[in-house]
Amino acid sequence: MNLGKKKLLCAFASLFLIIGCGGGGGGLKGLLPSTAEVQGIKKEGRAQLYEGKKLFDYMDGGAELFYEYGFERACVQRYKVAEGEVTVEIYQMDLPTDAYGIYTFDTQGEHPQVGQEATYEKGLLTFWKGRYFVRVFAQNEGLKESILALGRVISQKITEKGNRPEILEFLPPVQMRIRDTLLYLRGMIALNNAYFLSHQNVLSLGEGVEGITFKYLQENQPLRVVMVRYPGSPRAEKAFQSFCASGVIKEGILKDEGFLGKSRRGYGGVKLVEDLLILVLDGKNLRTVKRALRTLPYKHKGDK
C-alpha cells in the first residue's frame, strides 16, 4: 500500500460524535452484529452516525475520497473482545458501483469469502455488498477470527447485491494484469492516489464520467493503463483533445496507434475508441506502448 493510501485509510479511526445511529441511520444500525450473533464480543458504547458533511468529524483528511464515491451515511460501532477491541464501520454509498469503487482503493492481501468481494490484511477486513462498503479492523492482528466473524454477520444482514461497473468489460484477462492493482475511479482523488498524473483535471473527470486504472503486462513490462468512459462521443472527443494539449505526454505525435510521446517515467500514448479514452504510460520504449494500445480495449472471445 502506498503512503497516500495509508494516510487516507488510517485516517478513518479518529474521534466519535456523540450521536446514535437512530432516525435516518436506523437501517445501518440494524446491520450491526449483536452480542448473541458473534461469540465472545460485547458492544463498547453506542453506535455513532455520520451523515453528509459530518463525515469530516470522523475522518481527518479521508472524507474527500468517500464524497467522490457518493457517500451518504456511515455507522460506527466498537466491540470489546478478550484480547482487545474491534471497530466496525458500515458506509452506505449512493450506488453499488460506488461501494465497489471505494473497496478497490486497496485490495492487497488475502481474499476471504465475505460479501461480494473482500480483502483481509494485517487486522483489516474490507468488503462490499450492494451499495454498502464495510471495514472491520483491530490493532491486534491476532483478532483475525473475530474480525472475519463480524464481517460475515454483517454480510448476511445485507440482503441486496449490486453489479460491478460495466467498464470492467474492457479489461484484459487477469493473467495479463498485475494482481490487486485494479481501481475503479470516479474522480481525481482516487486516481492521483493510485497514480499521480497532474494537479489539474487533465482527463476531464466529473459528473457522469467513470474510469479504471491497473498495471498491464506487455513484453514482461508493467505498464500503467487508465481507461475513462464519458457520457457520449462528443464529450470524449473534447476530453481527448484537452488531454493531448495538457503536456502529460511530451513531444507528442498523432499516429495511427494514437497520440504518442514521452511521459514522466518513460513513454506513453493515448487513443480514443468512441466514448472510451485509453491511456498507457511508463513504457520503456514506444514499441511496447504501441502494442499495448493496439490490444486495448481487450476483445474477449465472443465479442463482435
N, C-alpha and C positions, 0 to 999 in steps of 0.2 A: 504494500500500500504506500503511495507517495505521501510526502509531508502535507500537501494541500488537503488530501482526503482525510488524513489523520486529524488535522486541525478541525475540519468540518464535522467529522463523525464523533470525535471525542468531546466536541462542544455540547453534545446532546445531554450530558449528565450534569446540569447546573442546578440552580436553586428552584424550588417549587413555589407556585402560587397557592395561597390558602383558600382554594375554592374547589368544590367537589365536581364529580362527573355526572351530576343530575341534570335535569332540564334537557337542553339541546344535546348533551353528551350522553344521555341515558342509554342509547344504543351501544356506544363504546363501552360503557361500564358493564353492560351485560356480556361482553366478550371476555372480561377478565376472569381467570380461573378462581374458583372458591377454594377454601381450605380443604373441603371434602373431596375436591377433584384431583388434587395432587398431594400425595403423601409427604408429610414432613415439612410443609410450608405454612406460614402464618402471615397474614397481611400486616404490614407495618404502616400504620396511619391510614388516612383517607386517600382515595384516588383523586388525582388532580386533572382538571380540564383546561385545555388551551385552545382557544378559537380565534380565527382571524389573526390580527396583529399581535395577539397575546403570546404567540409562539416565541417572539423575541424575549419574553420574560423567562423562558425556559432554556433557550439556546443562546449562547454568547458567540455570535458570528456564524451560526449554521442555518439560521432560519431562511435566509435568502434562497438557498438551494431548494428547500421544500416549497416555497412560494412559486418558484419557477416550474415545479412539477404539479401545481394545482392543489396545494394543501388547503384543507377545510378545517379540520379539528384534530386534536390528539388527546389521549387519556394515558396517564402515567400512574403506575402502582408499584410500590416497593413491597417485597416479600422477605421475611426472615426465614432462614433455614439454619440448621445446626452449625454449619461451617461458615456462615456469613450472611450476605444479603444479595438478593437478585432484584433487578429492576426490569419492569415490563413497560414498553412504550407501544401504543397502538395508534397509528396515523390513518385517518380517513382522507383519501385524496378525491379529486373531482371525478376521475375516470380510472378504470383498471389499467390502462396504458400508463398513467401517471404513477400508479403504485409499482408497476413493473419497472418503470424508469428509475425511480429512486432506489429500488432494490439493486439494479445493475450498477449502481455507483461504486460498489465494491463487492465482488464475488470471488475473491481469492480465498480458498480454503476448501474444506470438505463440504459435500452437498447432501445432507440428510433428507429423508422423506418427510418434509413438513411443508404445508401449504402447497402452492403450485410450483414454486421453486424456492430453495433455501440454501443458505451458506452458514457454516459454523467455523469460527477461527478464534482461538485463544480467549474463550469466555464470552464470545459474542455470537448470538444467533440472529440472523435476519431472514425474513421471508416475505413473500407477497401472496395474496389471495384475493380475488375480486378487486375492489378498489381500496384494499387495506394493505398497508406496509407495517410490519411488526419487527421490533427489536427486543431481544431479551438478553440481558448481559449481567455479568458479575466480575468483580476484580479477582476473585478466587477462581482460577481456571479448573480447579478440582470439582466445581459445581456443574460440570457439563450435563450430567444426567438430569438434574433438577431443571436446568435451563431448557433442555430438549423436552422434558415432560410438560413444562409450562407452555412451550411453543405448540406442542401437539394439541393441547386442550383448546388453546385459542383458535387454532386452525379448524378444529372440529366445530367450534361455535360459529365460525364464519361460513354461512351456507352458500353464499354466492361465489361464482367463479368468473374470471374475466379472460378475454382473448389477448394474446400478445399482439404488439403493433404489426400492421400489415407490411411495413417497410422491411421487416426481418426476412420477408420472402426473397429479397435480393442478396442475401448473404451467401458467400461461398460455403462449401461443406466445412464441418468442424475441423477435419484433419488439415485443412488449408489455412486455418486461423490459429493464433496462439491462445491457449486456454485462458479463460477468465479475463479476457481483455475487451469484451463487448460491452458497450454502454449505449443505452437509448437516451437521447437528449432532447430537450425542449428549448434550450437557451444557452447563453454564453457561459454561465457559471459552471454548469456541468462540463461543457466542452473544454473550457480552459483549465479545469482541474484534471481532466484526463489527458489533454494535450494542448499546451498553450499555443494559440495561433496569433492573437493580437488583442490589444486592449480595445480595439474598435470592432464593431459588429460586421466583420468582413463577409460573413456568409448570409447576411440579411435574415438572421433568426428572429422569430417573433410569432405573433398570433397565426395559428393555422399551419405552422411550419414544424416539421419533426425531422430528427436525424439519428444516425447511429455512427459510432466510431469503433474501430477494432484494429488489431495488428494482423496483417495478411502476409503469408509466406509466399514469396516468389523467388525461385532460384536460391533457396535457403537464406534469403534476406527477409528480415522482418520489416515490412512497410506499414506506415500509418495510413489508414483509409478513413475518410469521413464521407458519408453519404447523407445528403439533405434532400428532403422531398417538400416541394412547395405546392400550394393550392392553385394549380394551373400552370401551363407552359409559359404564358406571358410573364408571370412573376418570376418563374425560374430563369427565364432568359435575362431579365433585368438583374437578378442576383448573380448570374454567371458573369455578365459584363462588369458588374461592380467588383466582383472578386478579382477578375483578371487585372483590373486597374488598381487594386489595393496594395500591390508591392509584396505580398506574401511570396509569390513566385517571381523571382527577379530575372531580368533579361529574357522574359518570356516570348515565345514564338508560337503562333497558332498553326498547328499542323493537323493532319487527318486524325491523329490519335487524341488531339485536344490541345490545350494551351500548356506548353512545356517550358521548363527552365530550371534555374537554381532555387533551392529553398534553404532555410536556415541550417538544416542538418544534411545537406546533400542536394538531391534533385527531386523535383516534384512536377505534377501535372494535374490538370482538371479538365473534365469534359461534362457535357450536358446531354442527357438522354430524356427527351420530352420534359417531364416535370421533376426529374431527378438529377441533382448535381453530384458528381463523383470526384473526390479529391484524393490524390495519392501523394504521400510525402516520404522523405527520409530514404530515398533510393540512393545506392552507391553510384549508379550510373543511369543515364536516360533510357538505355535499353530495357532495364528492369521495370522502370516506371511505365514505359510504353506497353510492355507486355501485360502489366497489371491492369492498366486502363482498358486494354482490349478484352480482358476476361471479365470485366465488371460492367453492369450488374451481372451476377452469375446466373446463367440459364440452367435451371435444373431439368432433369430428364422429364419429358412430357410437356415442357414449356413450348409454346409456339414461337 
